[in-house]
Amino acid sequence: MGLGAMGCSVLGGCGSGGSNASAPPPNTEAAAVPASGQTTAATSTMPAAPASAEGATNVVSTTPEPADTEGRIRWALAGQHRTEKERARDRYRHPLETLTFFGLKPEMTVVELWPGGGWYTEILAPLVRDRGKLAVTSFDPANLKGDSKANVEKYAAKLHDAPAVYGQVDMRTINPPSSLSLGPDGSADAVLTFRNIHNWMGNGYADKIFGAAFRVLKHGGILGVEEHRAPPGTDAKKSSDTGYVTEDAVIQFAKAAGFVLDRKSEINANPKDTKDYPKGVWTLPPTLDLGATDRDKYLAIGESDRMTLRFKKP
């Protein structure tokens, strides 16, 4: 239905790892350095729009979209709607490899959970715009205050102000844990979440979100998960405080909802990440919550070590 009720959750997905009551709002971005230990995987022309104050435009590209999936992802990544600050994170967020690993196709119906500031929305929206569909979870800003309300409205404005890029995005308002419908049962080919699960755990409704994801997916549908990775044995309280979650915890949530673990990837691994910082994952870029303190040290580490998991609905 295109742009409907405006908003996104600032309870997760924004910046480095989202935010909740115990974590700082991750709205500070920084130029990133590559992390080590990384691996790799396998139409109409529109006139250019004037650049906004941040350098983004209301057009993806004046170049026709490629027909193949990898070409189309690369086309979206190179789009004029993305700022240089956003592109700087590609080198260690690995969007091409991550989406390829998840098995994303332009004809899919995709649900992005807790899109935060929309870093992945910028890639997913052009990818599926013509042949598929993108839905994103949304919060009603009337129910929010302060930074939460401002961040929701900023994301909504981002989509509203670039209809050539985001005009087909379906914003689905939720209010967890009481209202968590992600769409009609069995209607989606893929549900994706990027760096959000620690927030869901902290708010006590991770199991409900995994259940909602299971219901909205078709049989054979994909749940793609990227999350900051904690050392084995880390408890749930520490995960919500630091932003790092164990793989076992994520797998248990998914299996309890009915999913089957299909594959794991080390695409987003970073062995430099020691996971023992004063401000948890928010100590690292892009948030850099300690400000100037040891800034060069944390920039040299790069973004967090992350698990990348693909589940399927039987």
C-alpha positions as CSV (number, residue, x, y, z in Angstrom):
1,M,0.0,0.0,0.0
2,G,3.0,2.3,-0.3
3,L,3.8,4.8,2.4
4,G,1.2,4.6,5.1
5,A,1.6,5.0,8.9
6,M,4.9,6.7,9.4
7,G,7.7,5.5,11.7
8,C,10.3,3.0,12.6
9,S,11.4,1.5,15.8
10,V,14.2,3.2,17.6
11,L,14.2,0.2,19.9
12,G,16.5,-1.5,17.5
13,G,18.3,-1.4,14.2
14,C,19.6,2.2,14.3
15,G,23.3,2.8,13.9
16,S,25.6,0.2,15.4
17,G,23.0,-1.9,17.1
18,G,19.8,-0.1,17.9
19,S,18.8,1.3,21.3
20,N,16.7,0.5,24.3
21,A,16.3,1.8,27.8
22,S,19.8,0.5,28.7
23,A,21.6,1.5,25.6
24,P,22.5,4.9,24.1
25,P,20.6,6.1,21.0
26,P,23.0,5.0,18.2
27,N,22.5,8.1,16.1
28,T,26.2,9.0,15.7
29,E,27.8,7.7,12.6
30,A,31.6,7.7,11.9
31,A,33.7,6.9,8.9
32,A,34.8,3.2,9.3
33,V,37.9,1.3,8.7
34,P,37.9,-2.3,7.3
35,A,37.7,-5.1,9.8
36,S,40.0,-8.0,9.3
37,G,38.9,-11.6,8.8
38,Q,36.3,-10.8,6.2
39,T,35.1,-13.2,3.5
40,T,33.1,-12.8,0.4
41,A,30.2,-14.8,-1.1
42,A,29.1,-15.4,-4.3
43,T,13.4,-0.3,-17.0
44,S,13.3,3.3,-17.2
45,T,15.8,6.1,-16.9
46,M,14.9,8.9,-14.6
47,P,16.4,12.4,-14.6
48,A,18.8,13.1,-11.7
49,A,17.2,15.0,-8.8
50,P,18.9,17.8,-6.9
51,A,21.0,16.6,-4.0
52,S,19.7,17.1,-0.5
53,A,21.7,18.7,2.3
54,E,23.2,15.3,3.1
55,G,24.0,14.5,-0.5
56,A,21.2,12.0,-1.1
57,T,18.8,12.3,-4.1
58,N,15.3,11.3,-5.1
59,V,16.6,8.8,-7.6
60,V,18.6,5.6,-7.5
61,S,20.4,5.9,-10.8
62,T,20.1,7.2,-14.4
63,T,21.5,3.9,-15.5
64,P,18.9,1.1,-16.3
65,E,18.6,-1.6,-13.6
66,P,20.4,-4.8,-14.5
67,A,18.2,-7.9,-14.8
68,D,20.4,-10.2,-12.7
69,T,20.3,-10.2,-8.9
70,E,23.9,-9.4,-8.2
71,G,24.0,-6.7,-10.8
72,R,20.8,-5.2,-9.3
73,I,22.3,-5.2,-5.7
74,R,25.4,-3.5,-7.0
75,W,23.3,-1.0,-8.9
76,A,21.4,-0.2,-5.7
77,L,24.7,0.1,-3.7
78,A,26.0,2.6,-6.3
79,G,22.8,4.6,-6.2
80,Q,22.7,8.4,-6.0
81,H,20.3,8.2,-3.1
82,R,23.1,6.9,-0.8
83,T,25.4,9.4,0.9
84,E,29.2,8.9,1.1
85,K,28.9,8.4,4.9
86,E,26.5,5.5,4.2
87,R,28.8,4.0,1.5
88,A,31.8,4.1,3.8
89,R,30.2,1.3,5.9
90,D,29.8,-1.1,2.9
91,R,33.4,-2.3,3.4
92,Y,32.5,-4.0,6.6
93,R,28.7,-4.4,6.6
94,H,29.1,-6.4,3.3
95,P,25.6,-5.8,1.9
96,L,26.3,-7.6,-1.4
97,E,27.6,-10.7,0.3
98,T,25.1,-10.7,3.1
99,L,22.0,-10.4,0.8
100,T,23.5,-13.0,-1.5
101,F,24.0,-15.4,1.4
102,F,20.4,-14.8,2.5
103,G,19.2,-15.7,-1.0
104,L,17.4,-12.4,-1.8
105,K,15.9,-12.0,-5.2
106,P,14.3,-8.9,-6.9
107,E,10.9,-10.7,-7.2
108,M,10.6,-11.5,-3.4
109,T,8.3,-10.0,-0.9
110,V,10.6,-8.9,1.9
111,V,9.9,-7.7,5.5
112,E,12.6,-5.7,7.2
113,L,12.3,-5.7,11.0
114,W,13.2,-2.6,13.0
115,P,14.9,-0.7,10.1
116,G,16.3,2.0,12.3
117,G,17.7,4.8,10.2
118,G,17.2,2.8,7.0
119,W,20.7,1.8,6.1
120,Y,19.5,-1.5,4.6
121,T,16.2,0.0,3.5
122,E,18.2,2.1,1.0
123,I,19.4,-1.2,-0.6
124,L,16.4,-3.3,-0.3
125,A,13.8,-0.8,-1.6
126,P,15.4,-0.4,-5.1
127,L,16.3,-4.1,-5.2
128,V,12.7,-5.3,-5.0
129,R,10.8,-2.2,-6.2
130,D,9.8,-3.3,-9.6
131,R,9.3,-7.0,-9.3
132,G,8.8,-7.6,-5.6
133,K,7.7,-5.8,-2.5
134,L,9.4,-4.4,0.6
135,A,7.6,-3.9,3.9
136,V,9.2,-2.4,7.0
137,T,8.0,-2.4,10.6
138,S,6.8,1.0,11.9
139,F,5.9,2.6,15.2
140,D,3.3,5.3,15.6
141,P,5.2,8.5,16.6
142,A,2.2,9.7,18.6
143,N,3.1,7.0,21.2
144,L,6.7,8.1,21.5
145,K,8.6,11.0,23.0
146,G,12.0,12.7,22.8
147,D,14.7,11.0,20.7
148,S,12.6,8.0,20.0
149,K,9.9,10.2,18.4
150,A,12.5,12.3,16.5
151,N,14.2,9.2,15.1
152,V,10.9,7.7,14.0
153,E,9.9,10.9,12.2
154,K,13.3,11.2,10.6
155,Y,13.1,7.8,9.1
156,A,9.5,8.4,7.9
157,A,10.6,11.7,6.3
158,K,13.5,10.0,4.6
159,L,11.1,7.6,2.8
160,H,8.5,10.3,2.2
161,D,10.9,12.7,0.6
162,A,12.3,10.3,-2.0
163,P,9.2,8.6,-3.6
164,A,11.2,7.5,-6.7
165,V,13.3,5.3,-4.3
166,Y,10.8,4.5,-1.5
167,G,7.4,5.1,-2.9
168,Q,6.5,1.4,-3.0
169,V,7.6,0.6,0.6
170,D,4.8,-0.7,2.8
171,M,5.1,0.6,6.4
172,R,3.4,-1.8,8.8
173,T,2.7,-0.3,12.2
174,I,3.3,-2.5,15.2
175,N,3.2,-2.1,18.9
176,P,5.0,-4.9,20.6
177,P,4.4,-7.0,22.5
178,S,0.6,-6.5,22.2
179,S,0.5,-5.9,18.4
180,L,3.1,-7.7,16.3
181,S,1.4,-8.7,13.0
182,L,4.0,-8.4,10.2
183,G,1.4,-8.9,7.5
184,P,-0.9,-11.7,6.3
185,D,0.1,-15.2,7.3
186,G,2.2,-16.9,4.7
187,S,2.6,-13.8,2.5
188,A,6.4,-13.1,2.7
189,D,9.4,-14.8,1.0
190,A,11.9,-13.4,3.4
191,V,12.1,-11.6,6.8
192,L,15.4,-9.8,7.6
193,T,16.7,-8.3,10.8
194,F,20.0,-6.5,11.2
195,R,21.5,-6.0,14.7
196,N,18.3,-5.9,16.7
197,I,17.9,-9.1,18.8
198,H,19.7,-7.7,21.9
199,N,17.0,-5.0,22.1
200,W,14.2,-7.5,21.7
201,M,15.7,-9.6,24.5
202,G,16.1,-6.5,26.7
203,N,12.4,-5.7,26.2
204,G,11.3,-9.2,26.9
205,Y,9.6,-10.0,23.6
206,A,12.2,-11.7,21.4
207,D,10.2,-14.9,21.3
208,K,7.1,-13.1,20.1
209,I,8.9,-11.4,17.2
210,F,10.4,-14.7,16.1
211,G,6.9,-16.2,16.2
212,A,5.5,-13.3,14.2
213,A,8.3,-13.7,11.6
214,F,7.4,-17.4,11.3
215,R,3.7,-16.7,10.7
216,V,4.2,-14.1,8.0
217,L,6.6,-16.3,6.0
218,K,5.6,-18.8,3.3
219,H,6.6,-22.4,3.7
220,G,10.3,-22.4,2.5
221,G,10.6,-18.7,3.4
222,I,13.9,-17.3,4.7
223,L,14.6,-15.6,8.0
224,G,17.9,-13.8,7.7
225,V,19.7,-12.7,10.9
226,E,22.7,-10.5,11.4
227,E,23.6,-9.7,15.1
228,H,26.5,-8.7,17.2
229,R,28.1,-12.0,18.5
230,A,28.8,-12.6,22.2
231,P,31.2,-15.2,23.5
232,P,29.4,-18.5,24.3
233,G,27.8,-18.6,27.7
234,T,27.0,-14.9,27.8
235,D,23.7,-14.4,29.7
236,A,20.6,-12.6,28.4
237,K,21.0,-9.6,30.8
238,K,24.6,-9.0,29.7
239,S,23.5,-9.3,26.0
240,S,20.9,-6.6,26.4
241,D,23.3,-4.3,28.2
242,T,26.3,-4.8,25.9
243,G,24.5,-5.5,22.6
244,Y,26.3,-8.8,22.0
245,V,24.2,-12.0,21.8
246,T,25.3,-15.6,21.6
247,E,24.6,-17.6,18.5
248,D,23.1,-20.3,20.6
249,A,20.5,-17.9,22.0
250,V,19.5,-16.7,18.5
251,I,19.2,-20.3,17.3
252,Q,17.1,-21.3,20.3
253,F,14.7,-18.4,19.7
254,A,14.4,-19.4,16.0
255,K,13.9,-23.1,16.6
256,A,11.3,-22.4,19.3
257,A,9.3,-20.5,16.8
258,G,9.5,-23.4,14.3
259,F,12.5,-22.4,12.1
260,V,15.2,-24.7,10.9
261,L,18.8,-23.4,10.8
262,D,19.8,-23.6,7.1
263,R,23.3,-22.0,7.0
264,K,25.9,-19.9,8.9
265,S,28.3,-17.5,7.4
266,E,31.4,-15.6,8.6
267,I,30.9,-12.8,6.2
268,N,30.5,-10.3,9.0
269,A,33.1,-11.7,11.4
270,N,35.7,-9.4,13.0
271,P,38.3,-11.2,15.1
272,K,39.7,-7.8,16.3
273,D,36.5,-7.3,18.3
274,T,37.3,-8.2,22.0
275,K,33.7,-7.5,23.1
276,D,34.8,-6.1,26.5
277,Y,34.3,-2.3,26.2
278,P,33.0,0.3,28.7
279,K,29.9,1.0,26.6
280,G,29.4,-2.4,25.0
281,V,29.1,-2.5,21.3
282,W,28.3,1.2,21.2
283,T,32.0,1.9,22.1
284,L,32.9,0.8,18.5
285,P,32.1,2.6,15.3
286,P,29.8,3.9,14.0
287,T,28.5,5.0,17.4
288,L,31.8,5.7,19.2
289,D,30.0,6.4,22.5
290,L,33.2,7.3,24.3
291,G,33.8,10.3,22.0
292,A,37.4,11.3,21.7
293,T,38.6,8.7,24.3
294,D,40.7,6.1,22.6
295,R,38.9,6.9,19.4
296,D,41.8,5.8,17.1
297,K,41.9,2.5,19.0
298,Y,38.2,1.8,18.4
299,L,38.4,2.9,14.8
300,A,41.2,0.5,14.2
301,I,39.1,-2.3,15.5
302,G,36.2,-1.4,13.2
303,E,32.6,-2.5,13.6
304,S,31.5,-5.5,15.7
305,D,32.1,-9.1,15.2
306,R,28.7,-10.4,13.9
307,M,27.0,-13.7,13.3
308,T,25.1,-14.1,10.0
309,L,22.5,-16.9,10.0
310,R,19.9,-18.1,7.6
311,F,16.9,-20.0,8.8
312,K,14.0,-21.5,6.8
313,K,10.4,-22.1,7.6
314,P,9.7,-25.8,6.8
